[in-house]
Amino acid sequence: MLLGEKYKYRWVVLCMAAVINGLTWGLLYAIGVIYSSWLTYFNEPASYVSMAGSLPLTIGCFGGPFFRPIANKFGLRTSGFCGGVIMAFGIAVSNFAESVLTLCFTFGLIAGFGAGLANFSASVAVNEYFYRERSLAEGIMGGGLCIGMFLLSMLQQLFIEAYTWQGTMLLSGGLCAHICLASLFFIPPKEVENHPLNMWRESDPTSGEEPKKMQDNFITEKGGQEIAGSANKKGRWDFVKIWRDPRFMLIIASDFLSWVALYVPYVHLVERARTQGISENTSAWLSPAIGFGGLVGRPLVGFATDFFKIHPFWAYTTVQILCGIGTILSPFWSSVEGLFVFAVYFGFLSNGYGLIKASAAKILGPTNYVDAFSWMLMIEGIGILLGPTVGGAIYDVTQSYDWTFRFAGVCLIISAVICLLKPLIIKHTKSSQIVSTSNSNCRETC
């Protein structure tokens, strides 16, 4: 809901964050198409090659605690811009990789760090501009990821057919350079009113109603004082204190198990189809099918969560259970039609990450969100590294992807079961200093 011309700019920020999400995580989620080419080219075990496929997301997430001080020092615009440059360079030079180890360094370490820094900047920018409509904002941002995955999966298949996987890396690096442009729109809220990039800057800044409206859209304290940048006033490493909060421990445990499972289909579904005798051209469309499902499902789930006033934590729990059940049952969908149904189903219910991020902001308070998110990224990185690697190892032992996907489904369900402990955690910590000092905006959600 637009409340005042001056604050329309927040939708520009959300749009640019969605673009960056599509060019960072969206490109890395589409790795299943290139992964099959790597298996053929390098002739290495699936567990080893899949590590190269999951390493960029691992590094991009694991660097979370380092991205926070970088963003604090240089600002979101500069951090996002530099992240785009680093990612584009890392992917482009992967064109010269002659071994999986080299690929792990260029595509995994360099490109992964750049992608993580750019994506962290985008996520924090959304946190600064949205509170009440946070689930919808996360759904739209996740939709950008799915659009990127959908389009880039198709483009990569075309690039591979025309230029081999090496040329695909070079062209993909060029596409990632657009992250730099999108990052320039991450203007701090306090500078938006008169900034040249704000097309609504000529609105009357003396209106007496707009400061009141800001409380409904931006992160504010009781009394209307903006606190979007207050997290930056903490000491450089004060954000380690978030580990004392049991609510954060609950969130991060569930988030970890979620990411052990979530990346498995993105890496292994295309190859699973090919081991079942499905042609390369047909199986390559499975990644775009996941992206299509997410493009519809992520914004829709986010909108429904806000519209029906469902706490994002419980929406997350429901989505994880449904997604887990479908993943466990997916080995029974062995036909071409069944695999595509599963791909769309999985993509439709893939908004768990957006909902857990919204949950962290609601439960812990928006000023603690940046602290929590930086650590969540690191733990997610460990899960992303373990999931596809363990999934590849399971295939090496069983010569079938059936148990790989059952393993992923069980992890998703356990991540949801952990969430059922929330009432006990909240009751135990209700009178603690951490809860009592949380932002007043999250009182109703705890």
CORDA-V814296 format. One record per backbone hydrogen bond with DSSP energy under -0.5 kcal/mol. NH is the residue of the N-H (numbers start at 1). CO is the residue of the C=O. If there is no record, write none. Layout:
NH CO
NH CO
This chain:
3 1
7 4
8 5
9 6
10 7
11 8
12 8
12 9
13 9
14 10
15 11
16 12
17 13
18 14
19 15
20 16
21 17
22 18
23 19
24 20
26 21
28 24
29 25
30 26
31 28
32 29
32 266
33 30
34 30
35 31
36 32
37 33
38 34
39 35
40 36
41 37
42 38
43 38
43 39
49 45
50 46
51 47
52 48
53 49
54 50
55 51
56 52
58 54
59 55
60 56
61 57
62 58
63 59
64 61
66 63
67 63
68 64
69 65
70 66
71 67
72 68
73 69
74 70
75 71
78 74
79 75
80 76
81 77
82 78
83 79
84 80
85 81
86 82
87 83
88 84
89 85
90 86
91 87
92 88
93 89
94 90
94 91
95 92
96 93
97 94
103 99
104 100
105 101
106 102
107 103
108 103
109 104
110 105
111 106
112 108
113 109
114 110
115 111
116 112
117 113
118 114
119 115
120 116
121 117
122 118
123 119
124 120
125 121
126 122
127 123
128 124
129 125
129 126
130 126
134 131
137 133
138 134
139 135
140 136
141 137
142 138
143 139
144 140
145 141
146 142
147 143
148 144
149 145
150 146
151 147
152 148
153 149
154 150
155 151
156 152
157 153
158 154
159 155
160 156
161 157
162 158
163 159
164 160
167 163
168 164
169 165
170 166
171 167
172 168
173 169
174 170
175 171
176 172
177 173
177 174
178 175
179 176
180 177
181 177
182 178
183 179
184 180
184 181
185 182
186 183
187 185
191 188
192 188
192 189
194 191
195 192
198 195
199 197
201 198
203 200
205 203
207 204
212 209
213 209
214 210
215 211
215 212
216 213
217 213
217 214
218 214
219 128
220 218
221 225
224 221
227 219
228 219
230 227
232 229
233 230
234 231
238 235
240 237
241 238
242 239
243 240
244 241
245 242
246 244
248 245
249 245
250 246
251 247
252 248
253 249
254 250
255 251
256 252
257 253
258 254
259 255
260 256
261 257
262 258
263 259
264 261
265 261
266 262
267 263
268 264
269 265
272 268
273 269
274 270
275 271
276 272
276 273
277 274
278 273
283 279
284 280
285 282
286 283
288 284
289 285
290 286
291 287
292 288
293 289
294 290
295 291
296 292
297 293
298 294
300 296
301 297
302 298
303 299
304 300
305 301
306 302
307 303
308 304
309 306
310 305
314 311
315 311
316 312
317 313
318 314
319 315
320 316
321 317
322 318
323 319
324 320
325 321
326 322
327 323
328 324
329 325
330 326
331 328
332 329
333 330
334 332
339 335
340 336
341 337
342 338
343 339
344 340
345 341
346 342
347 343
348 344
349 345
350 347
353 350
355 351
356 352
357 353
358 354
359 355
360 356
361 357
362 358
363 359
364 360
365 361
368 365
369 365
370 366
372 368
373 369
374 370
375 371
376 372
377 373
378 374
379 375
380 376
381 377
382 378
383 379
384 380
385 381
386 382
387 383
388 384
389 385
390 386
391 387
392 388
393 389
394 390
395 391
396 392
397 393
398 394
399 395
405 401
406 402
407 403
408 404
409 405
410 406
411 407
412 408
413 409
414 410
415 411
416 412
417 413
418 414
419 415
419 416
420 416
420 417
421 418
422 419
425 421
426 422
427 423
428 424
429 425
430 426
432 429
436 432
437 433
438 435
442 439
443 440
445 442
446 442
446 443
